[in-house]
Amino acid sequence: MKTISAFLFVTVLAAQDVPLSKIERKGLAPVSREILRVKLPKATEFKLDNGLTVLVMEDHKLPLVTMRLIIQGAGALNDPRDLPGLAAFTATMLREGTASRTSKQIAEESDRLGATIAPSAPWASDSVTVAMAGLSDNLADWLAVGADVLLHPVFPESELNKLKQRQKAQLQQNRSSSNFLLGERWNKAIYGDHPASVTSPTPQSIDAITPEMLKNWHAARYAPQNAILGVSGDVRPAELRTLLTKILPWKSNTFAVAETPQTKPVQGRKIYLVDRPGAVQADVYLGNIAVRRADPDYIPMIVMNHVLGGAASSRLFINLREEHGYTYGAYSFVTARKYAGPWIGMANMRTDATAGAMTEFLKEIDRIRNQPVPESELEEHKRALVAGFALSLEDPNQLLDFAITQKLYGFPADYWDTYPAKISAVTAEQVARVANQYLQPDNLQIVAVGDAAKVKPVLDKLGPVTLFDTAGNKK
């Protein structure tokens, strides 16, 4: 009953909007000090004659199958400099008609079969992802539609023109979105000339893209020897191999994926402000380039970030939101790919609270760099990370993601089995070391979107400010 009473007490306090920092934790709930030991089910791996790597995670609890096709070298990171959006347009247009199906027929047949087929080429990613899902009972039927979409798109000009109109309207709408303006300026600030700095097509590139360009991009870069097909659900590897050989006659070519261009931290503190006159809040990112996904420092960075801003129980949220009421939320996260991505601290703050919020943000960065994290606090955050990992193991799709990640980055076979132990082994000294290495106040890149008349005087105290309008032009 004690545990239930404690839960109800905290629930009542939360309902009354009592700050988390004011809640005294009595430690009544049982806490295991044992390191989580797991042995994840391993994917069955095979390779087709065309070079396609297939990973299968069997799960026969439900009659469902999920597929994720990762095609390396076909993503937006590879867009020509003068044609941002080419990869994204190609992926989107896959569903807009094939040699034997119109876009309407593809949509209607997918709906009839209860299947989804969703190609995408995210910005800053080297790869295209084609996500498919449906029932195992009619797997052959919906896989045939997916194979047709993947292998035989015709990129009809009429559908391309409709997409161009939608994209131009989206570009105009984006200019009124604080989140878009923040992300656009942030990527340019930290990536510079790197391809990851691009976050959207331009009106010029939209006009320039032709069906022939899409066909050429597809023919060259949609290559099975550079792809990984992850499959999870009610399917057996031997039967799937036979089905893929029959339904997916995908021919390999000679295209080789280029080495991913690397990134490096920006030197010197730089501040960028996008002016939105009349805005009632300021949206802020701050940070710099940190680690690659395969870097040894990735695990210590994950732990350090969780202490600092990775959750509502982290320092930034408790300080800025709960104790001071400056923001609607203050968090941080780490983005890591084959190239080093950034550590980002973020907050959406009331305009009149910008000065106080920025002061506390910098104080928390200074504290985690220069004061050892107390053992009890560090253990709490490590347990939270391990607990989150443990819960994710109940999701077959998450297990599939783990298998794909392991393959993409060449991690050892026991990488995920030993992940909890790696998290649990991180020390306060390691946290301080990575914080000092990757969160350097003199090299912080700060990007804000807000009312310049009110926000710029605050940012001026932190360093020289470069001002932009919502169209992306310097003011």
C-alpha positions as a printed Julia matrix, in Angstrom:
475×3 Matrix{Float64}:
  0.0     0.0     0.0
  2.9     2.36    0.62
  3.92    2.31   -3.04
  0.34    2.95   -4.18
 -0.05    5.81   -1.7
  3.19    7.39   -2.88
  2.02    7.14   -6.48
 -1.32    8.77   -5.68
  0.43   11.53   -3.72
  2.72   12.39   -6.63
 -0.22   12.22   -9.05
 -2.21   14.7    -6.96
  0.78   17.05   -6.75
  1.27   16.84  -10.51
 -2.38   17.68  -11.05
 -1.89   20.74   -8.85
  1.13   21.76  -10.97
  3.6    21.39   -8.08
  7.17   21.67   -9.44
  9.05   18.38   -9.7
 11.95   20.0    -7.87
  9.74   20.46   -4.78
  8.69   16.82   -4.57
 10.67   14.86   -2.02
 11.44   11.39   -3.27
 11.2     8.92   -0.38
 12.57    5.98   -2.36
  9.69    3.72   -1.32
  9.47    1.98   -4.68
 11.79   -1.01   -4.91
 14.85   -0.3    -7.06
 17.04   -3.08   -8.42
 20.76   -2.36   -8.39
 21.42   -5.24  -10.75
 22.62   -4.43  -14.27
 20.03   -5.43  -16.84
 21.29   -8.47  -18.67
 19.59   -9.29  -21.95
 20.19  -11.41  -24.97
 18.23   -9.95  -27.82
 16.85  -12.24  -30.5
 19.16  -12.06  -33.48
 17.91  -11.33  -36.96
 18.21  -14.06  -39.54
 20.39  -12.58  -42.25
 20.74  -13.58  -45.87
 21.75  -11.95  -49.12
 19.99  -12.26  -52.45
 21.88  -12.83  -55.69
 21.48   -9.13  -56.56
 23.35   -8.11  -53.39
 20.32   -7.08  -51.3
 20.92   -7.75  -47.6
 17.83   -9.04  -45.78
 17.36   -9.09  -41.99
 14.38  -11.02  -40.6
 13.04  -10.75  -37.05
 10.36  -13.43  -36.64
  7.38  -12.6   -34.41
  4.31  -14.78  -34.83
  2.14  -13.25  -32.11
  0.09  -11.23  -34.62
 -0.59  -11.74  -38.36
  1.36   -8.6   -39.29
  4.53   -7.91  -41.28
  6.55   -4.7   -41.25
  9.31   -3.92  -43.76
 11.88   -1.16  -43.88
 14.05   -0.85  -46.96
 17.1     1.37  -46.48
 18.75    2.39  -49.76
 22.12    3.98  -49.05
 23.45    6.64  -51.39
 20.0     7.68  -52.62
 19.15   10.18  -49.88
 19.02   13.97  -49.71
 22.6    14.26  -48.44
 23.64   13.45  -52.02
 21.52   16.09  -53.75
 23.4    18.19  -56.33
 24.2    21.61  -54.87
 21.94   23.37  -57.34
 19.08   20.85  -57.02
 18.11   20.48  -53.36
 15.02   18.31  -53.2
 15.93   15.92  -56.02
 16.15   12.89  -53.72
 12.99   13.83  -51.82
 11.05   14.41  -55.05
 12.2    11.05  -56.4
 11.06    9.22  -53.27
  7.7    11.01  -53.14
  7.02   10.38  -56.82
  7.46    6.61  -56.5
  3.79    6.32  -55.49
  2.55    8.6   -58.27
  2.38    6.0   -61.01
  4.14    2.97  -62.46
  4.16    1.31  -65.86
  1.05   -0.7   -64.86
 -0.65    1.36  -62.12
 -1.76    4.98  -61.78
 -1.32    6.84  -58.52
 -5.03    6.35  -57.83
 -4.79    2.6   -58.45
 -1.78    2.34  -56.12
 -3.7     4.12  -53.36
 -6.89    2.1   -53.87
 -5.1    -1.25  -54.01
 -3.08   -0.45  -50.89
 -6.27    0.48  -49.05
 -8.06   -2.66  -50.2
 -5.2    -4.82  -48.98
 -4.86   -2.93  -45.71
 -1.24   -2.09  -46.5
  0.92    1.0   -46.31
  3.74    1.95  -48.66
  5.62    5.08  -47.63
  8.87    6.14  -49.33
 10.81    9.04  -47.85
 14.17   10.78  -48.22
 14.75   12.78  -45.01
 16.92   15.86  -45.13
 20.53   15.36  -43.96
 20.24   11.59  -44.47
 22.34    9.54  -46.88
 19.53    7.03  -47.39
 16.04    6.64  -48.76
 13.63    4.61  -46.65
 10.69    2.7   -48.09
  8.44    1.61  -45.22
  5.82   -1.05  -45.92
  3.42   -2.93  -43.67
  0.4    -5.17  -43.94
 -1.16   -8.49  -43.02
  0.83  -11.69  -43.34
 -2.18  -13.42  -44.94
 -1.91  -11.29  -48.1
  1.82  -10.51  -47.93
  2.45  -11.59  -51.52
 -0.27   -9.24  -52.8
  0.83   -6.05  -51.05
  4.51   -6.83  -51.53
  3.83   -7.02  -55.27
  2.39   -3.49  -55.17
  5.39   -2.3   -53.17
  7.8    -3.94  -55.61
  6.05   -2.26  -58.53
  6.3     1.14  -56.82
  9.97    0.58  -56.08
 11.09   -0.85  -59.41
  8.84    0.63  -62.1
  7.97    4.28  -61.37
  7.37    6.4   -64.45
  7.41    9.85  -62.79
  4.48   11.28  -64.78
  4.91   14.97  -65.53
  1.31   15.78  -64.59
  1.82   14.37  -61.08
  5.21   16.06  -60.81
  3.63   19.43  -61.58
  1.05   18.87  -58.83
  3.86   18.01  -56.39
  5.72   21.18  -57.39
  2.66   23.29  -56.66
  2.26   21.65  -53.24
  5.94   22.13  -52.45
  5.88   25.82  -53.37
  2.84   26.33  -51.15
  4.64   24.43  -48.38
  7.7    26.67  -48.73
  5.53   29.76  -48.25
  3.82   28.19  -45.25
  7.17   27.22  -43.73
  8.19   30.87  -43.59
  5.48   31.41  -40.99
  6.66   28.48  -38.84
  9.05   29.24  -36.02
 10.19   25.6   -35.93
 11.11   25.64  -39.6
 12.96   28.95  -39.34
 14.85   27.7   -36.31
 15.87   24.43  -37.96
 16.85   26.12  -41.21
 19.12   28.66  -39.55
 20.52   26.1   -37.1
 21.61   23.67  -39.81
 23.29   26.46  -41.75
 25.03   27.67  -38.58
 26.55   24.35  -37.53
 27.06   22.57  -40.87
 28.26   25.46  -43.03
 29.03   24.09  -46.51
 28.31   20.48  -45.54
 25.33   18.94  -47.43
 23.48   18.49  -44.13
 23.04   22.27  -43.97
 20.21   22.03  -46.52
 16.71   21.58  -45.05
 14.36   22.3   -47.96
 14.2    22.74  -51.72
 14.28   26.23  -53.21
 11.77   27.75  -55.64
 14.52   27.55  -58.29
 15.26   23.86  -57.7
 11.56   23.01  -57.67
 11.15   24.65  -61.08
 14.28   22.96  -62.45
 13.48   19.34  -61.53
 12.22   17.29  -64.49
 10.87   13.74  -64.86
 14.09   12.81  -66.68
 16.17   13.88  -63.67
 14.04   11.72  -61.39
 14.35    8.73  -63.73
 18.13    9.09  -63.89
 18.45    9.44  -60.1
 16.28    6.38  -59.57
 18.07    4.26  -62.19
 21.52    5.05  -60.8
 20.99    5.15  -57.03
 18.15    2.75  -56.24
 20.54   -0.19  -56.22
 20.02   -3.46  -54.28
 23.71   -3.99  -53.53
 23.62   -0.81  -51.43
 20.36   -1.63  -49.63
 19.22   -3.36  -46.44
 15.72   -4.8   -46.16
 14.6    -5.23  -42.56
 11.54   -7.42  -42.01
  9.68   -7.98  -38.74
  6.6   -10.03  -37.97
  4.7   -13.14  -38.96
  7.05  -14.42  -41.65
  9.61  -17.2   -42.0
 13.02  -16.46  -43.56
 13.05  -19.34  -46.05
  9.57  -18.51  -47.34
 10.41  -14.81  -47.52
 13.54  -15.49  -49.54
 11.52  -17.43  -52.1
  8.89  -14.7   -52.22
 11.42  -11.9   -52.67
 13.22  -13.76  -55.44
  9.92  -14.11  -57.28
  8.26  -10.75  -56.62
 11.25   -8.41  -56.37
 13.36   -8.9   -59.53
 15.63   -6.0   -58.64
 18.75   -5.79  -60.78
 22.03   -4.62  -59.34
 24.26   -2.05  -61.03
 27.76   -0.63  -60.62
 26.84    2.36  -58.45
 29.03    2.61  -55.35
 28.06    4.7   -52.32
 30.5     7.54  -51.73
 32.16    8.07  -48.38
 29.99   10.23  -46.13
 31.53   13.72  -45.82
 32.62   14.43  -42.27
 31.84   17.43  -40.09
 33.74   19.38  -37.47
 32.76   21.78  -34.67
 32.41   25.47  -35.47
 35.07   27.59  -33.79
 34.1    30.7   -31.85
 30.74   31.65  -30.38
 28.29   32.84  -33.03
 24.75   34.06  -32.52
 22.01   34.17  -35.15
 18.58   35.73  -34.68
 15.62   35.38  -37.03
 13.34   38.37  -36.53
  9.62   37.67  -36.11
  8.14   41.02  -35.07
  5.42   40.64  -32.48
  6.34   37.08  -31.5
  5.34   36.36  -27.89
  8.04   33.75  -27.36
 11.64   33.14  -28.31
 12.63   29.7   -29.6
 16.28   28.87  -29.05
 18.8    26.2   -30.05
 22.34   26.21  -28.75
 25.2    23.74  -29.08
 27.75   22.51  -31.6
 28.92   19.46  -33.51
 29.65   16.56  -31.14
 29.96   12.84  -32.02
 29.43   10.24  -34.74
 27.16    7.3   -33.91
 30.11    4.92  -33.89
 32.33    7.12  -31.69
 33.37    5.64  -28.31
 32.13    8.87  -26.71
 28.56    8.28  -27.92
 27.52    6.3   -24.81
 28.98    8.8   -22.28
 27.33   11.6   -24.3
 23.94    9.89  -24.01
 24.3     9.67  -20.24
 25.6    13.24  -19.89
 22.74   14.5   -22.05
 20.12   12.67  -19.97
 21.43   14.32  -16.81
 21.46   17.73  -18.44
 18.35   17.83  -20.59
 17.22   14.47  -21.94
 14.01   14.19  -19.9
 11.5    16.11  -17.77
 13.5    14.94  -14.73
 16.7    16.5   -16.1
 18.42   19.66  -14.92
 17.36   22.01  -17.69
 13.66   21.24  -17.35
 13.67   21.39  -13.55
 15.62   24.66  -13.51
 14.07   26.63  -16.37
 10.53   25.23  -16.29
  9.83   24.05  -12.75
 11.9    26.38  -10.59
 11.84   29.59  -12.63
  8.86   29.23  -14.97
 10.85   30.77  -17.84
  9.93   28.22  -20.49
  7.25   25.81  -21.62
  9.96   23.18  -21.71
 13.75   22.96  -21.84
 15.48   19.87  -23.19
 18.6    18.69  -24.97
 19.41   15.86  -27.35
 22.24   14.3   -29.34
 22.05   13.68  -33.08
 24.66   11.22  -34.31
 24.99    9.64  -37.75
 27.86    8.39  -39.9
 29.07   11.95  -39.69
 29.24   13.84  -36.39
 26.0    15.56  -35.51
 25.28   18.15  -32.84
 24.47   18.26  -29.19
 21.52   20.65  -29.02
 20.0    22.43  -26.05
 16.56   23.81  -26.79
 13.87   25.88  -25.15
 10.71   27.8   -26.02
 10.63   30.74  -23.64
  8.44   33.75  -23.0
  9.99   36.76  -24.68
 10.2    38.65  -21.41
 11.99   35.69  -19.79
 14.7    35.35  -22.44
 17.43   36.98  -20.32
 16.81   34.81  -17.28
 16.41   31.63  -19.33
 19.67   32.14  -21.23
 21.49   32.85  -17.97
 20.25   29.62  -16.41
 20.96   27.64  -19.59
 24.6    28.71  -19.52
 24.79   28.09  -15.77
 23.66   24.49  -16.25
 26.22   23.93  -19.01
 28.91   25.35  -16.74
 27.75   23.18  -13.81
 27.87   19.88  -15.67
 31.31   20.79  -17.04
 32.87   21.82  -13.74
 31.01   20.06  -10.93
 30.99   16.24  -10.71
 27.48   14.81  -11.01
 26.53   13.37   -7.58
 26.49    9.58   -7.59
 22.8     9.32   -6.64
 21.77   11.66   -9.49
 23.96    9.88  -12.02
 22.62    6.48  -11.01
 19.04    7.72  -11.3
 19.59    8.84  -14.88
 21.48    5.72  -15.89
 18.66    3.58  -14.5
 16.14    5.65  -16.45
 18.07    5.08  -19.7
 18.35    1.35  -19.06
 14.66    1.12  -18.11
 13.68    2.87  -21.34
 15.84    0.46  -23.29
 14.24   -2.49  -21.5
 10.73   -1.29  -22.35
 11.7    -0.87  -26.01
 12.53   -4.58  -26.21
  8.8    -5.35  -26.06
  8.31   -3.73  -29.47
  9.21   -6.0   -32.42
  9.68   -2.97  -34.66
 12.21   -1.53  -32.23
 14.1    -4.82  -32.28
 14.14   -4.55  -36.06
 15.53   -1.0   -35.79
 18.27   -2.32  -33.5
 19.19   -4.97  -36.05
 19.27   -2.45  -38.92
 21.4    -0.03  -36.89
 23.84   -2.78  -36.0
 24.21   -3.69  -39.68
 24.46   -0.1   -40.96
 27.23    0.82  -38.54
 29.03   -2.5   -38.46
 28.58   -2.94  -34.7
 29.58   -6.26  -33.09
 26.93   -8.96  -32.74
 26.56   -8.39  -28.99
 26.3    -4.59  -29.24
 22.73   -4.36  -27.96
 23.15   -7.23  -25.49
 25.88   -5.23  -23.74
 24.23   -1.82  -24.16
 22.76   -1.69  -20.6
 26.15   -2.58  -19.12
 27.82    0.16  -21.17
 25.32    2.72  -19.9
 25.67    1.52  -16.31
 29.46    1.72  -16.48
 29.61    5.44  -17.33
 31.26    7.41  -14.53
 30.96   10.98  -13.31
 34.47   11.57  -14.63
 33.41   10.48  -18.12
 30.36   12.74  -17.96
 32.54   15.71  -17.05
 35.06   14.86  -19.76
 32.56   14.72  -22.64
 30.77   17.81  -21.32
 34.06   19.71  -21.37
 34.98   18.4   -24.8
 31.69   18.95  -26.62
 29.89   21.71  -24.65
 32.4    24.53  -24.85
 30.82   27.89  -23.95
 33.27   29.87  -26.11
 32.26   27.8   -29.16
 28.51   27.63  -28.61
 26.39   28.29  -31.67
 23.2    30.06  -30.61
 20.19   30.38  -32.9
 17.01   32.13  -31.87
 13.69   33.02  -33.51
 11.73   35.86  -31.94
 10.95   39.56  -31.82
 14.35   41.15  -32.48
 13.37   44.43  -30.83
 13.04   42.59  -27.51
 15.35   39.58  -27.9
 18.4    41.12  -29.59
 19.42   43.29  -26.6
 19.58   40.09  -24.52
 21.62   38.18  -27.07
 23.94   41.15  -27.64
 25.28   40.57  -24.13
 26.36   37.04  -25.15
 28.21   38.05  -28.31
 27.84   39.61  -31.77
 24.42   38.88  -33.28
 23.74   38.32  -36.99
 20.14   39.24  -37.81
 17.95   37.6   -40.48
 14.42   38.1   -41.7
 11.94   35.25  -42.13
 12.88   34.93  -45.82
 16.41   33.94  -44.79
 18.04   37.23  -45.76
 20.47   39.16  -43.59
 19.02   42.39  -42.22
